[in-house]
Amino acid sequence: MFEKLRERWDLKSGWQVLIVLIVFACTGFTVMFLKEPILSLFAAKEERNWVFTTIYYILILPVYFIILLCYGFIFGQGKFFTGFVKKTFSRFKRKK
């Protein structure tokens, strides 16, 4: 599994793959822990509906990538995650 990820992400070692996976995990946990406090600033739990939740998930995307870049730099993988974010956002651009 690590070898496939290493090749796919063009990383140098299995340790680097492990660090990248840890960064993704830390980012996910951080966003998960921030969700409720952020949502409670805008509406009580009882007042939230599917539209509110959909808007939240759209708006949290840039925050996720900022946190991902922060953790990436902290763990010494800034170059990889900068490229990852650029590649991901390039997929959102219109094709001509």
C-alpha positions in Angstrom: 0.0 0.0 0.0 2.7 2.5 0.9 4.6 1.6 -2.3 1.6 2.5 -4.4 1.1 5.8 -2.6 4.8 6.6 -2.9 4.7 6.1 -6.6 1.4 7.9 -7.1 2.4 10.9 -5.1 6.0 10.8 -6.4 7.5 10.6 -2.9 11.0 9.4 -2.0 10.4 7.0 0.9 7.8 5.2 2.9 8.4 7.5 5.8 7.4 10.5 3.6 4.2 8.7 2.8 3.5 8.1 6.5 4.1 11.8 7.2 1.7 12.8 4.4 -0.9 10.5 5.8 -0.4 11.9 9.3 -0.9 15.4 7.9 -4.2 14.4 6.2 -5.3 12.8 9.4 -4.4 15.9 11.6 -6.2 18.2 9.1 -9.3 16.0 9.1 -9.4 15.9 12.9 -8.9 19.6 13.2 -11.8 20.4 10.8 -14.0 17.9 12.6 -13.3 19.6 16.0 -13.8 23.1 14.6 -17.1 22.2 12.9 -19.5 22.5 15.9 -18.0 25.7 17.4 -18.1 27.4 14.0 -21.7 26.2 13.2 -22.9 27.3 16.7 -21.8 30.9 15.9 -24.4 31.0 13.1 -27.3 28.9 14.2 -28.5 26.6 17.0 -28.3 22.9 16.4 -32.1 22.7 16.1 -32.3 25.4 13.5 -29.9 23.8 11.0 -31.3 22.1 7.9 -29.8 20.4 4.9 -29.3 23.8 3.1 -27.3 25.2 6.0 -25.1 22.0 6.1 -24.5 22.1 2.3 -23.4 25.7 2.5 -21.1 24.9 5.4 -19.4 22.1 3.4 -18.8 24.4 0.5 -17.4 27.2 2.6 -15.2 24.9 4.7 -13.2 23.7 1.7 -10.8 26.7 1.5 -10.4 26.5 5.3 -9.5 22.8 5.0 -6.8 23.6 2.4 -5.3 26.4 4.6 -5.1 24.0 7.6 -3.7 21.3 5.3 -0.9 23.7 4.2 -0.2 24.7 7.8 0.2 21.1 8.9 2.2 20.3 5.8 4.7 23.0 6.6 4.9 22.0 10.3 5.7 18.4 9.3 8.2 19.5 6.7 6.1 18.6 3.6 5.2 22.1 2.4 6.4 21.5 -1.1 4.2 18.4 -1.5 1.1 20.0 -0.1 1.5 23.3 -2.0 1.6 21.2 -5.2 -1.3 19.1 -4.0 -3.5 22.2 -3.3 -2.6 23.8 -6.6 -3.4 20.6 -8.5 -6.7 20.3 -6.6 -7.8 23.9 -7.3 -6.8 23.6 -11.0 -9.5 20.9 -11.3 -12.1 23.5 -10.3 -11.1 25.8 -13.2 -13.2 25.8 -16.4 -11.9 23.9 -19.3 -11.5 25.9 -22.5 
